[in-house]
Amino acid sequence: RSTWARWSRTRRRARTSPSDSSARSPSGTKFSLEKIIHAKRKNVFEIFSNYEQYEKLIPTYFPSIRIRSVRGETAVVEEHFTLGDMEFLLMSKHVSKPFVLHEVFVIGGKSKGSYIRQEFIEIPDGTKILVDVDLKLMGTMKIPKLLEKSKLVTNYSKLLDDLAILCEKSVWFYFFIFRRFVNFAFEIF
């Protein structure tokens, strides 16, 4: 037999071998979340899509961020991301459509192929955020039980809550600054 035929047969066996299949085939976890934040859509979008400041804004979830390239509304970012007990080292591509949409495509790491979509809708009370998450986990990162998936959803929801608190605090911060400015202006005149 030719070496090609032997190699091809060996590769077929290796692909179908159950012993190491967990290292190659991704396990998908999809979920959607919805949050209402009492802040203007522009402010909410600026905080949620501000990946450059994640390390300072939410260090418990993003211990380190390194920006690799930025071109217009697209950026490639190296991220160290912690969600509950799970730790991710990944390369991601952030694509923004200002004040409407922020998408994250994971292009490297053990969760390669994952996708997060954040849509920002203006409502009378503030901003509604629709988040769709499609996590593709490989190897030891696979979620074996439904219980783990619910834990993952809960942890991601906590991340969104922490970002929502930052958005609402920024609204009050600007309100108090504006109020002080108005009071100061009245004292002068």
Secondary structure, 3 states (H helix, E strand, C coil): CCHHHHHHHHHHHHHHCCCCHHHCCCEEEEEEEEEEECCCHHHHHHHHCCHHHHHHHCCCCCCEEEEEEEECCEEEEEEEEEECCEEEEEEEEEEEECCCEEEEEEEEECCCCCEEEEEEEEECCEEEEEEEEEEEECHHHCCCCHHHHHHHHHHHHHHHHHHHHHHHHHHHHHHHHHHHHHHHHHHHC
